[in-house]
Amino acid sequence: MLPAYLFMPLREAGLTEPIPVVVNSGGFDSTQEELYFYIAAGARRRGYAVLTFDGPGQGIFHRRLDQRAGFPAQAPEGAYMRHDWEAVIRPVLDRLWTYSKANQHLHLGLNRVSIFGESMGAYFALRGAGGPRIKACIAMDGFYDMWDIADSRIPPVFVKAWDRLGDRFFDRVIRSLGRVHFRTRFEFAHARFALGLPTYAQATRAFQKFSLRGDGEQGEYLARVQCPVFVTGAADWAYFPAQGNATRIFEVFNQLHPEMAKLWVTKGVGSSGLQAKVAAISVVHDKTFEWLDEVLNIDRKKEKSLP
């Protein structure tokens, strides 16, 4: 069972207008507390319900799992972070549909369900948007292909040494760097933790699967996404540069589904130019729900949300 919260909008009592629902998929190191402020805090004031959850390799679900099983945890298949996040979103939506049917007094509008994710969560949101139940997708500052990013940052001489000397060499170097560089230590340690893999090399190699590129048989994964998509990028941060990630997602999706995507690349801290729009969450709320209102045909005059 994945732990989840359903946040209902702040509305006047007695209203029966169906409530649009946003499914918020976390990312690489997200927690339920930050997910609330990222989208639910703004959604509730605008008449939207929000479902947040911890998936495989995420939040309290994974920490409880790790405590029970040890590290690397000997857990059931699918209990760790995975590239095919659509396999996670399907049962989440199944549960939402079942819960709505059993609680009809909540008036959840299941014909207007959208999915939202930031950073790696944006990749997860796009993977989860391939089914017909999702009517809109917000992919905030995500990546197109994780291995392209890793490959661009690892010096070619190091890659050659890794190929020649093996995974023990890779792990030794990462451990040494981690002693003097916190970001390196955190990123690689958390990758092992979230993916449930015993070595840094294995965890790094596992990210080769985290891609929207598709393979020779399936083609572009974005071809499966049939709903409108709002793609954003951050110009002032190097994690997932907008050029080649947000712009690539937009261009590929626009070729597959003309006029169904919107691109928003920002610059400047106050204008949400940092990764995942850190320090500008209120701007995220304004832009996200302005777009959702438009694509979901939300009549703001009918919504009487409390201040």
C-alpha positions in Angstrom: 0.0 0.0 0.0 1.3 3.4 -1.0 0.7 6.2 1.6 -1.4 9.0 0.1 -3.3 12.2 1.1 -6.3 13.7 -0.6 -6.5 17.4 0.0 -9.9 18.9 -0.6 -10.5 22.5 -1.8 -11.6 25.3 0.6 -15.1 25.7 -0.7 -18.4 27.0 0.7 -20.5 24.2 2.3 -23.3 22.8 0.1 -21.6 23.2 -3.3 -22.1 20.1 -5.5 -20.1 21.2 -8.6 -17.7 18.4 -9.5 -14.2 19.1 -8.2 -11.2 18.7 -10.6 -8.4 16.6 -9.2 -4.7 17.0 -9.5 -2.5 13.9 -9.0 0.9 15.1 -7.7 3.7 12.7 -8.4 6.9 13.3 -6.3 10.4 13.0 -7.6 13.9 11.8 -6.7 14.0 12.9 -3.0 10.6 14.5 -2.4 8.6 14.3 0.8 4.8 14.6 1.5 5.4 17.9 3.4 7.0 19.6 0.4 4.5 18.2 -2.0 1.7 20.0 -0.1 3.3 23.4 -0.5 4.3 22.8 -4.2 0.8 22.3 -5.5 -1.9 21.5 -2.9 -1.6 24.7 -1.0 -2.4 26.7 -4.2 -4.9 24.2 -5.6 -7.2 24.2 -2.5 -7.6 28.0 -2.8 -8.6 27.6 -6.4 -11.2 24.9 -6.1 -9.0 21.9 -7.0 -8.5 18.7 -5.0 -5.0 17.2 -4.9 -3.9 13.6 -4.4 -0.3 13.2 -3.2 1.4 9.9 -2.6 4.8 8.3 -1.9 5.6 5.8 -4.7 8.3 3.2 -4.9 11.7 4.6 -3.7 10.0 7.7 -2.3 9.4 9.3 1.1 8.0 7.4 4.1 7.0 4.4 2.0 10.6 3.6 1.1 12.1 4.6 4.5 9.7 2.2 6.3 10.5 -0.5 3.7 14.3 0.0 4.2 14.0 -0.2 8.0 12.2 -3.5 7.7 14.4 -5.1 5.1 17.8 -3.7 5.7 20.0 -2.0 3.0 20.0 -2.9 0.2 16.5 -4.0 1.1 15.3 -7.4 0.1 11.9 -6.2 -0.9 9.3 -7.3 -3.4 9.8 -6.5 -7.1 8.6 -3.0 -7.9 9.2 -1.6 -4.4 12.0 0.6 -5.6 12.1 3.7 -7.8 11.4 2.6 -11.4 11.6 4.1 -14.8 8.2 2.8 -16.0 6.2 5.1 -13.6 3.0 4.4 -15.6 3.0 1.1 -13.7 2.7 3.2 -10.5 0.2 5.7 -11.7 -2.3 3.1 -12.9 -3.1 1.6 -9.4 -3.0 5.1 -7.9 -5.8 6.1 -10.4 -7.6 2.8 -9.7 -7.7 3.7 -6.0 -8.8 7.2 -6.7 -11.7 5.9 -8.8 -12.7 3.4 -6.1 -12.5 5.9 -3.4 -14.6 8.5 -5.3 -17.3 5.9 -5.9 -17.4 5.0 -2.2 -17.4 8.7 -1.2 -19.8 10.4 -3.7 -20.5 13.2 -1.2 -17.0 14.5 -2.1 -18.2 15.3 -5.6 -14.8 14.5 -7.2 -14.8 15.3 -10.9 -13.1 12.3 -12.4 -13.6 13.6 -15.9 -11.1 16.4 -15.1 -8.1 14.6 -13.6 -4.7 16.1 -14.3 -1.2 15.0 -13.2 1.6 17.3 -12.0 5.3 16.7 -11.2 8.4 18.7 -10.8 12.1 17.9 -11.5 12.3 14.0 -11.7 8.6 14.1 -10.8 8.0 15.8 -14.2 9.4 12.8 -15.9 7.2 10.6 -13.8 4.1 12.7 -14.6 4.8 12.4 -18.3 5.1 8.6 -18.0 1.9 8.5 -16.0 0.0 10.7 -18.5 -0.2 8.0 -21.2 -3.6 6.7 -20.1 -7.0 8.1 -21.1 -8.0 9.0 -17.6 -5.5 11.8 -17.4 -6.8 15.0 -19.1 -3.9 17.3 -18.6 -0.2 17.1 -17.6 2.1 19.6 -16.0 5.8 18.6 -16.4 7.8 21.2 -14.4 11.6 21.4 -15.0 12.0 17.7 -15.9 14.4 15.8 -18.2 14.0 14.1 -21.5 16.7 11.4 -21.0 18.6 11.0 -17.7 21.5 9.2 -19.3 22.1 12.1 -21.7 22.5 14.4 -18.7 24.8 12.0 -16.9 26.9 11.4 -20.0 27.3 15.2 -20.5 28.7 15.6 -17.0 31.1 12.6 -16.7 34.5 13.3 -18.3 35.2 10.9 -21.2 38.5 9.9 -19.6 36.6 8.8 -16.5 34.1 6.8 -18.6 37.0 5.0 -20.4 38.6 4.2 -17.0 35.3 2.9 -15.7 34.9 0.6 -18.8 38.5 -0.7 -18.3 38.7 -0.9 -14.5 35.2 -1.8 -13.7 32.6 -0.9 -11.1 35.0 -1.1 -8.1 37.0 1.8 -9.6 33.8 3.9 -10.1 32.7 3.3 -6.5 36.1 4.1 -5.1 36.2 7.4 -7.0 32.7 8.4 -5.9 33.4 7.6 -2.2 36.6 9.7 -2.4 34.7 12.7 -4.0 31.9 12.3 -1.5 34.3 12.9 1.4 34.9 16.5 0.2 31.8 17.3 -1.8 28.4 17.0 -0.1 26.3 17.2 -3.3 28.2 14.2 -4.8 27.8 12.2 -1.6 24.1 12.9 -1.2 23.1 12.3 -4.9 24.9 9.0 -5.3 24.0 7.7 -1.8 20.3 8.6 -2.3 20.4 7.0 -5.8 21.5 3.7 -4.2 18.9 4.1 -1.5 16.0 4.9 -3.8 16.9 2.3 -6.4 17.7 -0.4 -3.9 21.1 -1.2 -5.5 24.3 -2.0 -3.6 26.9 0.0 -5.6 27.1 3.5 -7.0 28.0 2.2 -10.4 24.9 0.0 -10.6 22.7 2.9 -9.5 24.2 5.2 -12.1 23.8 2.6 -14.8 20.2 2.1 -13.8 19.4 5.6 -14.9 19.9 4.6 -18.5 16.3 3.4 -18.5 14.9 6.7 -17.3 14.1 8.2 -20.7 11.2 9.4 -22.8 13.1 8.5 -25.9 11.5 5.1 -26.3 13.1 2.2 -28.1 13.2 0.9 -31.6 10.0 -1.1 -31.2 7.9 1.4 -29.2 9.2 4.7 -30.6 8.8 8.0 -28.6 7.1 7.4 -25.3 5.4 10.8 -25.7 3.3 9.4 -28.6 1.2 7.7 -25.9 0.4 10.9 -24.2 -2.9 12.2 -25.7 -3.7 15.1 -23.3 -2.5 18.7 -23.3 0.9 19.2 -21.7 2.4 22.2 -19.9 6.2 22.0 -20.1 8.4 24.3 -18.0 12.2 24.8 -17.8 14.5 26.7 -15.5 17.2 28.8 -17.1 19.3 29.5 -14.0 20.1 26.0 -12.8 22.2 23.2 -14.2 20.5 20.0 -13.0 18.2 19.6 -16.0 19.1 22.5 -18.4 16.0 23.8 -20.2 17.8 23.5 -23.5 17.7 19.8 -24.4 15.2 18.9 -21.8 12.1 21.1 -21.5 12.6 22.4 -25.0 13.2 18.8 -26.3 10.1 17.5 -24.6 8.1 20.4 -26.1 9.5 20.0 -29.6 9.0 16.2 -29.7 5.5 16.4 -28.2 4.5 19.3 -30.5 5.6 17.2 -33.6 3.5 14.3 -32.4 0.5 16.4 -31.2 0.5 19.8 -32.8 -1.0 22.7 -30.7 -1.4 20.5 -27.6 1.7 21.7 -25.7 2.7 24.9 -24.0 6.4 25.8 -23.1 7.4 28.2 -20.3 11.1 28.7 -19.6 11.9 31.2 -16.9 14.9 33.2 -15.8 15.6 34.9 -12.5 15.0 33.6 -9.0 11.9 35.6 -8.4 10.5 34.6 -11.7 11.0 30.8 -10.9 14.3 30.4 -12.8 15.7 27.9 -10.3 15.2 24.1 -10.6 11.7 23.0 -9.6 10.8 26.7 -9.3 12.3 26.9 -5.8 11.7 30.3 -4.2 8.8 31.1 -6.5 6.1 28.6 -5.6 3.3 31.3 -5.8 4.3 31.9 -9.4 3.9 28.2 -10.1 0.4 28.2 -8.6 -0.6 31.2 -10.8 0.7 29.8 -14.0 -0.3 26.2 -13.4 -3.9 26.9 -12.5 -4.3 29.6 -15.1 -3.4 26.9 -17.7 -5.5 24.1 -16.1 -8.5 26.4 -15.9 -8.2 26.9 -19.7 -7.6 23.3 -20.8 -10.2 21.8 -18.4 -12.8 24.5 -19.1 -13.0 25.6 -15.5 -15.5 28.4 -15.1 -13.9 30.5 -12.3 -17.2 32.4 -11.8 -18.9 29.2 -10.6 -16.1 28.4 -8.1 -16.7 30.0 -4.7 -13.5 29.1 -3.0 -12.8 30.4 0.5 -10.0 33.0 0.8 
